Amino acid sequence: MSKFQSFKKFLFRYSLVPPRKWRPYATVLVAIIFGLGIYVLRISNAVSYLSDDPQACVNCHIMTPQYITWTNSSHREVAHCNDCHVPHNNVFNKYFFKAKDGLYHASIFTIRAEPEVIKALEPSIAVIQSNCIRCHEPQVTDAKMASFVDDHHAKRTDRICWECHREVPHGRTKSLSAVGHQIEPIKAHAPSDISVIPKWLKESMDKKENQASIK
């Protein structure tokens, strides 16, 4: 018996194949579901979430304040979103956490249940805190003090870092209505030919350059 015949027998045994008269309708239904799945993956730019590109985080407009405040922070030069917001203990945990968080965020955004001020939940707080310590361990712990201060590391890490460093890296103002859009292009929301210089100003500058060259 061939593999195809075995697979076909398996489908019929567990009634996974509809009766003959319903097969055309079932085929159309499966095709529609498959097509909608491809369409959703396309419009959501799902492939971008496999990368470390920070602009993937602004595929959803609600994350624009977080992206803008990050681009104006000192962390922009040394850390992107995934450096802080996903685990780095192993690659499997990284993408599992990323997928779990992404599905939750997508669900909340789809039903429009997002809060005005977005705050990290407990699992995210633990990951962010761990990454803060991972990057800043030389500043967090002091080797000299650890030799004579009991539980030095625990005492220096028992509070979350942003209890003190409240401006890092997103600032204190993070509500959806408080932080506006900026000119810096965001690929998910801006056309490919966007320019920092307005079209009318560029035309005026070109006109003046042409006049100067003629003279």
GIKA-V214073 format. One record per residue. RES is the residue in one letter. SS is DSSP state (2 for helix, 1 for strand, 0 for the rest). D_FIRST is the distance of its C-alpha to the first C-alpha in Angstrom with 1 decimal. Layout:
# GIKA-V214073
RES|SS|D_FIRST / RES|SS|D_FIRST
This chain:
# GIKA-V214073
M|0|0.0 / S|0|3.8 / K|2|6.7 / F|2|8.3 / Q|2|6.3 / S|2|6.7 / F|2|10.1 / K|2|10.9 / K|2|10.3 / F|2|12.5 / L|2|15.1 / F|2|15.5 / R|2|15.7 / Y|0|18.6 / S|0|20.1 / L|0|19.9 / V|0|19.6 / P|0|22.9 / P|0|23.6 / R|2|23.3 / K|2|27.1 / W|2|27.3 / R|2|24.6 / P|2|27.2 / Y|2|29.6 / A|2|27.0 / T|2|26.1 / V|2|29.8 / L|2|30.5 / V|2|27.8 / A|2|29.2 / I|2|32.8 / I|2|32.0 / F|2|30.3 / G|2|33.3 / L|2|35.8 / G|2|34.3 / I|2|34.6 / Y|2|38.1 / V|2|39.2 / L|2|38.0 / R|2|40.0 / I|2|43.3 / S|0|43.3 / N|0|42.9 / A|2|40.4 / V|2|39.7 / S|2|43.3 / Y|2|42.9 / L|2|40.9 / S|0|44.1 / D|0|47.4 / D|0|49.4 / P|2|52.0 / Q|2|51.9 / A|2|48.4 / C|2|50.3 / V|2|52.2 / N|0|49.3 / C|0|50.6 / H|2|54.3 / I|2|55.3 / M|2|54.9 / T|2|57.4 / P|2|60.4 / Q|2|58.6 / Y|2|57.7 / I|2|61.2 / T|2|62.9 / W|2|60.7 / T|2|61.5 / N|0|65.2 / S|0|64.9 / S|2|65.3 / H|2|61.7 / R|2|60.5 / E|2|61.3 / V|0|59.6 / A|0|56.8 / H|0|54.4 / C|2|52.7 / N|2|49.8 / D|2|52.3 / C|2|53.8 / H|2|51.3 / V|0|48.0 / P|0|47.6 / H|0|47.7 / N|0|46.7 / N|0|43.2 / V|2|41.0 / F|2|38.4 / N|2|41.3 / K|2|42.9 / Y|2|40.0 / F|2|39.2 / F|2|42.8 / K|2|43.0 / A|2|40.0 / K|2|41.4 / D|2|44.8 / G|2|43.6 / L|2|41.7 / Y|2|44.8 / H|2|47.2 / A|2|45.1 / S|2|45.0 / I|2|48.7 / F|2|49.5 / T|2|47.4 / I|0|49.2 / R|0|52.5 / A|0|53.3 / E|0|54.5 / P|0|57.9 / E|0|60.9 / V|0|61.1 / I|0|57.8 / K|0|57.9 / A|0|55.5 / L|0|53.8 / E|2|53.8 / P|2|50.5 / S|2|51.8 / I|2|55.2 / A|2|53.9 / V|2|51.9 / I|2|54.9 / Q|2|57.3 / S|2|55.1 / N|2|55.0 / C|2|58.7 / I|2|59.3 / R|2|56.8 / C|2|58.6 / H|2|62.2 / E|2|62.1 / P|2|65.2 / Q|2|67.2 / V|2|65.9 / T|0|66.7 / D|0|69.6 / A|2|69.2 / K|2|72.9 / M|2|73.1 / A|2|69.9 / S|0|71.8 / F|0|74.5 / V|0|73.2 / D|0|71.1 / D|0|67.7 / H|2|68.6 / H|2|65.0 / A|2|64.4 / K|2|67.7 / R|2|67.0 / T|2|63.6 / D|0|63.9 / R|0|64.6 / I|0|62.5 / C|2|63.9 / W|2|64.5 / E|2|67.0 / C|0|69.4 / H|0|67.8 / R|0|67.4 / E|0|67.6 / V|0|64.7 / P|0|62.8 / H|0|62.7 / G|0|66.3 / R|0|67.5 / T|0|67.1 / K|0|63.5 / S|0|63.4 / L|0|61.7 / S|0|65.0 / A|0|67.1 / V|0|65.4 / G|0|65.2 / H|0|63.3 / Q|0|64.6 / I|0|64.7 / E|0|62.2 / P|0|59.1 / I|0|56.0 / K|0|53.1 / A|0|51.3 / H|0|54.3 / A|0|56.3 / P|0|55.9 / S|0|55.4 / D|0|58.9 / I|0|60.8 / S|0|64.0 / V|0|66.4 / I|0|69.2 / P|0|69.5 / K|2|69.3 / W|2|72.9 / L|2|74.2 / K|2|72.3 / E|2|73.7 / S|2|77.2 / M|2|76.8 / D|2|75.6 / K|2|78.5 / K|2|81.0 / E|2|79.6 / N|2|79.9 / Q|2|83.4 / A|2|84.3 / S|2|82.9 / I|2|84.9 / K|0|88.1
